[in-house]
Amino acid sequence: MKHKVHRLDVKSDNMQEKLQLFLNDLRGEVVAVIPNVKPTFQLMGATAKINYLLIVEKVA
């Protein structure tokens, strides 16, 4: 059993569309979707931003 890890660069305004298109093109089974959450500080206070997603795929 082999696994592949894919990196998908996303922004908050196009994350859902890009993830949906990417997942529909995969041939194997999706094991996990892991977001890279980066803390950011703005005038209103602390918040978080997602830069990219790691998708783990199980390949037959």
mmCIF file of the N, C-alpha and C atoms, coordinates in Angstrom:
data_MODEL
# 
_entry.id   MODEL 
# 
loop_
_atom_site.group_PDB 
_atom_site.id 
_atom_site.type_symbol 
_atom_site.label_atom_id 
_atom_site.label_alt_id 
_atom_site.label_comp_id 
_atom_site.label_asym_id 
_atom_site.label_entity_id 
_atom_site.label_seq_id 
_atom_site.pdbx_PDB_ins_code 
_atom_site.Cartn_x 
_atom_site.Cartn_y 
_atom_site.Cartn_z 
_atom_site.occupancy 
_atom_site.B_iso_or_equiv 
_atom_site.pdbx_formal_charge 
_atom_site.auth_seq_id 
_atom_site.auth_comp_id 
_atom_site.auth_asym_id 
_atom_site.auth_atom_id 
_atom_site.pdbx_PDB_model_num 
ATOM 1   N N  . MET A 1 1  ? 0.848   -1.169 0.000   1.00 0.00 ? 1  MET A N  1 
ATOM 2   C CA . MET A 1 1  ? 0.000   0.000  0.000   1.00 0.00 ? 1  MET A CA 1 
ATOM 3   C C  . MET A 1 1  ? 0.901   1.242  0.000   1.00 0.00 ? 1  MET A C  1 
ATOM 4   N N  . LYS A 1 2  ? 0.703   2.113  -0.960  1.00 0.00 ? 2  LYS A N  1 
ATOM 5   C CA . LYS A 1 2  ? 1.501   3.325  -1.064  1.00 0.00 ? 2  LYS A CA 1 
ATOM 6   C C  . LYS A 1 2  ? 0.615   4.544  -0.864  1.00 0.00 ? 2  LYS A C  1 
ATOM 7   N N  . HIS A 1 3  ? 1.263   5.618  -0.411  1.00 0.00 ? 3  HIS A N  1 
ATOM 8   C CA . HIS A 1 3  ? 0.559   6.882  -0.210  1.00 0.00 ? 3  HIS A CA 1 
ATOM 9   C C  . HIS A 1 3  ? 1.282   7.988  -0.954  1.00 0.00 ? 3  HIS A C  1 
ATOM 10  N N  . LYS A 1 4  ? 0.530   8.942  -1.456  1.00 0.00 ? 4  LYS A N  1 
ATOM 11  C CA . LYS A 1 4  ? 1.076   10.145 -2.069  1.00 0.00 ? 4  LYS A CA 1 
ATOM 12  C C  . LYS A 1 4  ? 0.574   11.343 -1.283  1.00 0.00 ? 4  LYS A C  1 
ATOM 13  N N  . VAL A 1 5  ? 1.427   12.354 -1.136  1.00 0.00 ? 5  VAL A N  1 
ATOM 14  C CA . VAL A 1 5  ? 1.031   13.588 -0.474  1.00 0.00 ? 5  VAL A CA 1 
ATOM 15  C C  . VAL A 1 5  ? 1.099   14.703 -1.501  1.00 0.00 ? 5  VAL A C  1 
ATOM 16  N N  . HIS A 1 6  ? -0.029  15.378 -1.702  1.00 0.00 ? 6  HIS A N  1 
ATOM 17  C CA . HIS A 1 6  ? -0.130  16.474 -2.664  1.00 0.00 ? 6  HIS A CA 1 
ATOM 18  C C  . HIS A 1 6  ? -0.247  17.788 -1.905  1.00 0.00 ? 6  HIS A C  1 
ATOM 19  N N  . ARG A 1 7  ? 0.335   18.844 -2.469  1.00 0.00 ? 7  ARG A N  1 
ATOM 20  C CA . ARG A 1 7  ? 0.215   20.184 -1.889  1.00 0.00 ? 7  ARG A CA 1 
ATOM 21  C C  . ARG A 1 7  ? -0.658  21.016 -2.833  1.00 0.00 ? 7  ARG A C  1 
ATOM 22  N N  . LEU A 1 8  ? -1.682  21.656 -2.275  1.00 0.00 ? 8  LEU A N  1 
ATOM 23  C CA . LEU A 1 8  ? -2.597  22.490 -3.048  1.00 0.00 ? 8  LEU A CA 1 
ATOM 24  C C  . LEU A 1 8  ? -2.584  23.893 -2.460  1.00 0.00 ? 8  LEU A C  1 
ATOM 25  N N  . ASP A 1 9  ? -2.007  24.845 -3.206  1.00 0.00 ? 9  ASP A N  1 
ATOM 26  C CA . ASP A 1 9  ? -1.978  26.245 -2.760  1.00 0.00 ? 9  ASP A CA 1 
ATOM 27  C C  . ASP A 1 9  ? -3.360  26.852 -2.938  1.00 0.00 ? 9  ASP A C  1 
ATOM 28  N N  . VAL A 1 10 ? -3.879  27.470 -1.885  1.00 0.00 ? 10 VAL A N  1 
ATOM 29  C CA . VAL A 1 10 ? -5.231  28.028 -1.911  1.00 0.00 ? 10 VAL A CA 1 
ATOM 30  C C  . VAL A 1 10 ? -5.244  29.406 -1.264  1.00 0.00 ? 10 VAL A C  1 
ATOM 31  N N  . LYS A 1 11 ? -6.299  30.137 -1.561  1.00 0.00 ? 11 LYS A N  1 
ATOM 32  C CA . LYS A 1 11 ? -6.611  31.397 -0.887  1.00 0.00 ? 11 LYS A CA 1 
ATOM 33  C C  . LYS A 1 11 ? -8.017  31.255 -0.325  1.00 0.00 ? 11 LYS A C  1 
ATOM 34  N N  . SER A 1 12 ? -8.391  32.134 0.571   1.00 0.00 ? 12 SER A N  1 
ATOM 35  C CA . SER A 1 12 ? -9.695  31.989 1.224   1.00 0.00 ? 12 SER A CA 1 
ATOM 36  C C  . SER A 1 12 ? -10.864 32.149 0.256   1.00 0.00 ? 12 SER A C  1 
ATOM 37  N N  . ASP A 1 13 ? -10.673 32.884 -0.830  1.00 0.00 ? 13 ASP A N  1 
ATOM 38  C CA . ASP A 1 13 ? -11.791 33.114 -1.749  1.00 0.00 ? 13 ASP A CA 1 
ATOM 39  C C  . ASP A 1 13 ? -11.965 31.992 -2.774  1.00 0.00 ? 13 ASP A C  1 
ATOM 40  N N  . ASN A 1 14 ? -10.952 31.133 -2.998  1.00 0.00 ? 14 ASN A N  1 
ATOM 41  C CA . ASN A 1 14 ? -11.092 30.082 -4.001  1.00 0.00 ? 14 ASN A CA 1 
ATOM 42  C C  . ASN A 1 14 ? -10.823 28.687 -3.449  1.00 0.00 ? 14 ASN A C  1 
ATOM 43  N N  . MET A 1 15 ? -10.773 28.534 -2.135  1.00 0.00 ? 15 MET A N  1 
ATOM 44  C CA . MET A 1 15 ? -10.393 27.273 -1.514  1.00 0.00 ? 15 MET A CA 1 
ATOM 45  C C  . MET A 1 15 ? -11.358 26.136 -1.851  1.00 0.00 ? 15 MET A C  1 
ATOM 46  N N  . GLN A 1 16 ? -12.637 26.376 -1.737  1.00 0.00 ? 16 GLN A N  1 
ATOM 47  C CA . GLN A 1 16 ? -13.621 25.321 -1.961  1.00 0.00 ? 16 GLN A CA 1 
ATOM 48  C C  . GLN A 1 16 ? -13.613 24.845 -3.407  1.00 0.00 ? 16 GLN A C  1 
ATOM 49  N N  . GLU A 1 17 ? -13.560 25.751 -4.356  1.00 0.00 ? 17 GLU A N  1 
ATOM 50  C CA . GLU A 1 17 ? -13.562 25.378 -5.770  1.00 0.00 ? 17 GLU A CA 1 
ATOM 51  C C  . GLU A 1 17 ? -12.314 24.590 -6.142  1.00 0.00 ? 17 GLU A C  1 
ATOM 52  N N  . LYS A 1 18 ? -11.133 25.063 -5.699  1.00 0.00 ? 18 LYS A N  1 
ATOM 53  C CA . LYS A 1 18 ? -9.890  24.379 -6.024  1.00 0.00 ? 18 LYS A CA 1 
ATOM 54  C C  . LYS A 1 18 ? -9.833  22.990 -5.403  1.00 0.00 ? 18 LYS A C  1 
ATOM 55  N N  . LEU A 1 19 ? -10.294 22.861 -4.162  1.00 0.00 ? 19 LEU A N  1 
ATOM 56  C CA . LEU A 1 19 ? -10.286 21.564 -3.493  1.00 0.00 ? 19 LEU A CA 1 
ATOM 57  C C  . LEU A 1 19 ? -11.243 20.592 -4.177  1.00 0.00 ? 19 LEU A C  1 
ATOM 58  N N  . GLN A 1 20 ? -12.411 21.054 -4.548  1.00 0.00 ? 20 GLN A N  1 
ATOM 59  C CA . GLN A 1 20 ? -13.384 20.204 -5.218  1.00 0.00 ? 20 GLN A CA 1 
ATOM 60  C C  . GLN A 1 20 ? -12.849 19.704 -6.555  1.00 0.00 ? 20 GLN A C  1 
ATOM 61  N N  . LEU A 1 21 ? -12.262 20.585 -7.356  1.00 0.00 ? 21 LEU A N  1 
ATOM 62  C CA . LEU A 1 21 ? -11.694 20.174 -8.640  1.00 0.00 ? 21 LEU A CA 1 
ATOM 63  C C  . LEU A 1 21 ? -10.545 19.190 -8.452  1.00 0.00 ? 21 LEU A C  1 
ATOM 64  N N  . PHE A 1 22 ? -9.692  19.441 -7.471  1.00 0.00 ? 22 PHE A N  1 
ATOM 65  C CA . PHE A 1 22 ? -8.559  18.564 -7.226  1.00 0.00 ? 22 PHE A CA 1 
ATOM 66  C C  . PHE A 1 22 ? -9.009  17.176 -6.776  1.00 0.00 ? 22 PHE A C  1 
ATOM 67  N N  . LEU A 1 23 ? -9.958  17.120 -5.840  1.00 0.00 ? 23 LEU A N  1 
ATOM 68  C CA . LEU A 1 23 ? -10.422 15.826 -5.322  1.00 0.00 ? 23 LEU A CA 1 
ATOM 69  C C  . LEU A 1 23 ? -11.135 15.008 -6.392  1.00 0.00 ? 23 LEU A C  1 
ATOM 70  N N  . ASN A 1 24 ? -11.869 15.663 -7.282  1.00 0.00 ? 24 ASN A N  1 
ATOM 71  C CA . ASN A 1 24 ? -12.567 14.941 -8.338  1.00 0.00 ? 24 ASN A CA 1 
ATOM 72  C C  . ASN A 1 24 ? -11.615 14.347 -9.361  1.00 0.00 ? 24 ASN A C  1 
ATOM 73  N N  . ASP A 1 25 ? -10.390 14.870 -9.480  1.00 0.00 ? 25 ASP A N  1 
ATOM 74  C CA . ASP A 1 25 ? -9.418  14.353 -10.431 1.00 0.00 ? 25 ASP A CA 1 
ATOM 75  C C  . ASP A 1 25 ? -8.535  13.247 -9.866  1.00 0.00 ? 25 ASP A C  1 
ATOM 76  N N  . LEU A 1 26 ? -8.589  13.004 -8.557  1.00 0.00 ? 26 LEU A N  1 
ATOM 77  C CA . LEU A 1 26 ? -7.759  11.965 -7.952  1.00 0.00 ? 26 LEU A CA 1 
ATOM 78  C C  . LEU A 1 26 ? -8.276  10.582 -8.321  1.00 0.00 ? 26 LEU A C  1 
ATOM 79  N N  . ARG A 1 27 ? -7.350  9.639  -8.459  1.00 0.00 ? 27 ARG A N  1 
ATOM 80  C CA . ARG A 1 27 ? -7.719  8.260  -8.792  1.00 0.00 ? 27 ARG A CA 1 
ATOM 81  C C  . ARG A 1 27 ? -7.802  7.381  -7.544  1.00 0.00 ? 27 ARG A C  1 
ATOM 82  N N  . GLY A 1 28 ? -7.010  7.694  -6.527  1.00 0.00 ? 28 GLY A N  1 
ATOM 83  C CA . GLY A 1 28 ? -6.976  6.881  -5.314  1.00 0.00 ? 28 GLY A CA 1 
ATOM 84  C C  . GLY A 1 28 ? -7.979  7.352  -4.279  1.00 0.00 ? 28 GLY A C  1 
ATOM 85  N N  . GLU A 1 29 ? -7.832  6.781  -3.088  1.00 0.00 ? 29 GLU A N  1 
ATOM 86  C CA . GLU A 1 29 ? -8.719  7.114  -1.972  1.00 0.00 ? 29 GLU A CA 1 
ATOM 87  C C  . GLU A 1 29 ? -8.083  8.215  -1.119  1.00 0.00 ? 29 GLU A C  1 
ATOM 88  N N  . VAL A 1 30 ? -8.868  9.210  -0.754  1.00 0.00 ? 30 VAL A N  1 
ATOM 89  C CA . VAL A 1 30 ? -8.372  10.301 0.079   1.00 0.00 ? 30 VAL A CA 1 
ATOM 90  C C  . VAL A 1 30 ? -8.353  9.838  1.530   1.00 0.00 ? 30 VAL A C  1 
ATOM 91  N N  . VAL A 1 31 ? -7.172  9.939  2.151   1.00 0.00 ? 31 VAL A N  1 
ATOM 92  C CA . VAL A 1 31 ? -7.013  9.525  3.538   1.00 0.00 ? 31 VAL A CA 1 
ATOM 93  C C  . VAL A 1 31 ? -7.207  10.714 4.468   1.00 0.00 ? 31 VAL A C  1 
ATOM 94  N N  . ALA A 1 32 ? -6.617  11.884 4.095   1.00 0.00 ? 32 ALA A N  1 
ATOM 95  C CA . ALA A 1 32 ? -6.705  13.059 4.959   1.00 0.00 ? 32 ALA A CA 1 
ATOM 96  C C  . ALA A 1 32 ? -6.502  14.329 4.150   1.00 0.00 ? 32 ALA A C  1 
ATOM 97  N N  . VAL A 1 33 ? -7.106  15.410 4.643   1.00 0.00 ? 33 VAL A N  1 
ATOM 98  C CA . VAL A 1 33 ? -6.868  16.753 4.123   1.00 0.00 ? 33 VAL A CA 1 
ATOM 99  C C  . VAL A 1 33 ? -6.394  17.586 5.307   1.00 0.00 ? 33 VAL A C  1 
ATOM 100 N N  . ILE A 1 34 ? -5.151  18.069 5.210   1.00 0.00 ? 34 ILE A N  1 
ATOM 101 C CA . ILE A 1 34 ? -4.520  18.762 6.340   1.00 0.00 ? 34 ILE A CA 1 
ATOM 102 C C  . ILE A 1 34 ? -4.237  20.206 5.947   1.00 0.00 ? 34 ILE A C  1 
ATOM 103 N N  . PRO A 1 35 ? -4.851  21.179 6.606   1.00 0.00 ? 35 PRO A N  1 
ATOM 104 C CA . PRO A 1 35 ? -4.573  22.583 6.300   1.00 0.00 ? 35 PRO A CA 1 
ATOM 105 C C  . PRO A 1 35 ? -3.311  23.073 7.003   1.00 0.00 ? 35 PRO A C  1 
ATOM 106 N N  . ASN A 1 36 ? -2.578  23.956 6.357   1.00 0.00 ? 36 ASN A N  1 
ATOM 107 C CA . ASN A 1 36 ? -1.447  24.637 6.992   1.00 0.00 ? 36 ASN A CA 1 
ATOM 108 C C  . ASN A 1 36 ? -1.981  25.967 7.508   1.00 0.00 ? 36 ASN A C  1 
ATOM 109 N N  . VAL A 1 37 ? -2.181  26.058 8.800   1.00 0.00 ? 37 VAL A N  1 
ATOM 110 C CA . VAL A 1 37 ? -2.761  27.242 9.425   1.00 0.00 ? 37 VAL A CA 1 
ATOM 111 C C  . VAL A 1 37 ? -1.631  28.122 9.945   1.00 0.00 ? 37 VAL A C  1 
ATOM 112 N N  . LYS A 1 38 ? -1.595  29.365 9.469   1.00 0.00 ? 38 LYS A N  1 
ATOM 113 C CA . LYS A 1 38 ? -0.545  30.313 9.854   1.00 0.00 ? 38 LYS A CA 1 
ATOM 114 C C  . LYS A 1 38 ? -1.188  31.455 10.636  1.00 0.00 ? 38 LYS A C  1 
ATOM 115 N N  . PRO A 1 39 ? -0.763  31.670 11.872  1.00 0.00 ? 39 PRO A N  1 
ATOM 116 C CA . PRO A 1 39 ? -1.324  32.793 12.636  1.00 0.00 ? 39 PRO A CA 1 
ATOM 117 C C  . PRO A 1 39 ? -0.854  34.132 12.073  1.00 0.00 ? 39 PRO A C  1 
ATOM 118 N N  . THR A 1 40 ? -1.762  35.081 12.008  1.00 0.00 ? 40 THR A N  1 
ATOM 119 C CA . THR A 1 40 ? -1.420  36.426 11.550  1.00 0.00 ? 40 THR A CA 1 
ATOM 120 C C  . THR A 1 40 ? -1.975  37.440 12.546  1.00 0.00 ? 40 THR A C  1 
ATOM 121 N N  . PHE A 1 41 ? -1.356  38.591 12.576  1.00 0.00 ? 41 PHE A N  1 
ATOM 122 C CA . PHE A 1 41 ? -1.791  39.654 13.476  1.00 0.00 ? 41 PHE A CA 1 
ATOM 123 C C  . PHE A 1 41 ? -2.190  40.867 12.647  1.00 0.00 ? 41 PHE A C  1 
ATOM 124 N N  . GLN A 1 42 ? -3.407  41.361 12.883  1.00 0.00 ? 42 GLN A N  1 
ATOM 125 C CA . GLN A 1 42 ? -3.916  42.522 12.179  1.00 0.00 ? 42 GLN A CA 1 
ATOM 126 C C  . GLN A 1 42 ? -4.329  43.573 13.199  1.00 0.00 ? 42 GLN A C  1 
ATOM 127 N N  . LEU A 1 43 ? -4.822  44.700 12.729  1.00 0.00 ? 43 LEU A N  1 
ATOM 128 C CA . LEU A 1 43 ? -5.220  45.777 13.628  1.00 0.00 ? 43 LEU A CA 1 
ATOM 129 C C  . LEU A 1 43 ? -6.310  45.359 14.605  1.00 0.00 ? 43 LEU A C  1 
ATOM 130 N N  . MET A 1 44 ? -7.200  44.489 14.154  1.00 0.00 ? 44 MET A N  1 
ATOM 131 C CA . MET A 1 44 ? -8.312  44.048 15.000  1.00 0.00 ? 44 MET A CA 1 
ATOM 132 C C  . MET A 1 44 ? -7.894  42.970 15.998  1.00 0.00 ? 44 MET A C  1 
ATOM 133 N N  . GLY A 1 45 ? -6.720  42.389 15.826  1.00 0.00 ? 45 GLY A N  1 
ATOM 134 C CA . GLY A 1 45 ? -6.263  41.334 16.731  1.00 0.00 ? 45 GLY A CA 1 
ATOM 135 C C  . GLY A 1 45 ? -5.699  40.160 15.958  1.00 0.00 ? 45 GLY A C  1 
ATOM 136 N N  . ALA A 1 46 ? -5.533  39.078 16.655  1.00 0.00 ? 46 ALA A N  1 
ATOM 137 C CA . ALA A 1 46 ? -4.951  37.881 16.058  1.00 0.00 ? 46 ALA A CA 1 
ATOM 138 C C  . ALA A 1 46 ? -6.004  37.105 15.271  1.00 0.00 ? 46 ALA A C  1 
ATOM 139 N N  . THR A 1 47 ? -5.579  36.511 14.179  1.00 0.00 ? 47 THR A N  1 
ATOM 140 C CA . THR A 1 47 ? -6.445  35.671 13.354  1.00 0.00 ? 47 THR A CA 1 
ATOM 141 C C  . THR A 1 47 ? -5.567  34.603 12.711  1.00 0.00 ? 47 THR A C  1 
ATOM 142 N N  . ALA A 1 48 ? -6.135  33.765 11.895  1.00 0.00 ? 48 ALA A N  1 
ATOM 143 C CA . ALA A 1 48 ? -5.378  32.703 11.241  1.00 0.00 ? 48 ALA A CA 1 
ATOM 144 C C  . ALA A 1 48 ? -5.680  32.709 9.746   1.00 0.00 ? 48 ALA A C  1 
ATOM 145 N N  . LYS A 1 49 ? -4.726  32.192 8.975   1.00 0.00 ? 49 LYS A N  1 
ATOM 146 C CA . LYS A 1 49 ? -4.855  32.165 7.524   1.00 0.00 ? 49 LYS A CA 1 
ATOM 147 C C  . LYS A 1 49 ? -4.372  30.803 7.031   1.00 0.00 ? 49 LYS A C  1 
ATOM 148 N N  . ILE A 1 50 ? -5.050  30.233 6.037   1.00 0.00 ? 50 ILE A N  1 
ATOM 149 C CA . ILE A 1 50 ? -4.643  28.957 5.458   1.00 0.00 ? 50 ILE A CA 1 
ATOM 150 C C  . ILE A 1 50 ? -3.918  29.241 4.149   1.00 0.00 ? 50 ILE A C  1 
ATOM 151 N N  . ASN A 1 51 ? -2.651  28.830 4.068   1.00 0.00 ? 51 ASN A N  1 
ATOM 152 C CA . ASN A 1 51 ? -1.842  29.051 2.874   1.00 0.00 ? 51 ASN A CA 1 
ATOM 153 C C  . ASN A 1 51 ? -1.986  27.921 1.862   1.00 0.00 ? 51 ASN A C  1 
ATOM 154 N N  . TYR A 1 52 ? -1.968  26.700 2.357   1.00 0.00 ? 52 TYR A N  1 
ATOM 155 C CA . TYR A 1 52 ? -2.057  25.544 1.468   1.00 0.00 ? 52 TYR A CA 1 
ATOM 156 C C  . TYR A 1 52 ? -2.662  24.363 2.214   1.00 0.00 ? 52 TYR A C  1 
ATOM 157 N N  . LEU A 1 53 ? -3.079  23.369 1.430   1.00 0.00 ? 53 LEU A N  1 
ATOM 158 C CA . LEU A 1 53 ? -3.635  22.132 1.968   1.00 0.00 ? 53 LEU A CA 1 
ATOM 159 C C  . LEU A 1 53 ? -2.733  20.979 1.558   1.00 0.00 ? 53 LEU A C  1 
ATOM 160 N N  . LEU A 1 54 ? -2.541  20.031 2.465   1.00 0.00 ? 54 LEU A N  1 
ATOM 161 C CA . LEU A 1 54 ? -1.873  18.781 2.129   1.00 0.00 ? 54 LEU A CA 1 
ATOM 162 C C  . LEU A 1 54 ? -2.944  17.706 2.020   1.00 0.00 ? 54 LEU A C  1 
ATOM 163 N N  . ILE A 1 55 ? -2.956  17.007 0.892   1.00 0.00 ? 55 ILE A N  1 
ATOM 164 C CA . ILE A 1 55 ? -3.941  15.953 0.669   1.00 0.00 ? 55 ILE A CA 1 
ATOM 165 C C  . ILE A 1 55 ? -3.189  14.620 0.600   1.00 0.00 ? 55 ILE A C  1 
ATOM 166 N N  . VAL A 1 56 ? -3.553  13.693 1.473   1.00 0.00 ? 56 VAL A N  1 
ATOM 167 C CA . VAL A 1 56 ? -2.928  12.371 1.512   1.00 0.00 ? 56 VAL A CA 1 
ATOM 168 C C  . VAL A 1 56 ? -3.831  11.420 0.740   1.00 0.00 ? 56 VAL A C  1 
ATOM 169 N N  . GLU A 1 57 ? -3.232  10.762 -0.271  1.00 0.00 ? 57 GLU A N  1 
ATOM 170 C CA . GLU A 1 57 ? -3.980  9.861  -1.147  1.00 0.00 ? 57 GLU A CA 1 
ATOM 171 C C  . GLU A 1 57 ? -3.404  8.453  -1.036  1.00 0.00 ? 57 GLU A C  1 
ATOM 172 N N  . LYS A 1 58 ? -4.279  7.467  -0.865  1.00 0.00 ? 58 LYS A N  1 
ATOM 173 C CA . LYS A 1 58 ? -3.846  6.061  -0.844  1.00 0.00 ? 58 LYS A CA 1 
ATOM 174 C C  . LYS A 1 58 ? -3.934  5.518  -2.263  1.00 0.00 ? 58 LYS A C  1 
ATOM 175 N N  . VAL A 1 59 ? -2.793  5.025  -2.773  1.00 0.00 ? 59 VAL A N  1 
ATOM 176 C CA . VAL A 1 59 ? -2.706  4.546  -4.136  1.00 0.00 ? 59 VAL A CA 1 
ATOM 177 C C  . VAL A 1 59 ? -2.635  3.028  -4.112  1.00 0.00 ? 59 VAL A C  1 
ATOM 178 N N  . ALA A 1 60 ? -3.417  2.390  -4.962  1.00 0.00 ? 60 ALA A N  1 
ATOM 179 C CA . ALA A 1 60 ? -3.445  0.916  -5.008  1.00 0.00 ? 60 ALA A CA 1 
ATOM 180 C C  . ALA A 1 60 ? -2.184  0.355  -5.624  1.00 0.00 ? 60 ALA A C  1 
# 
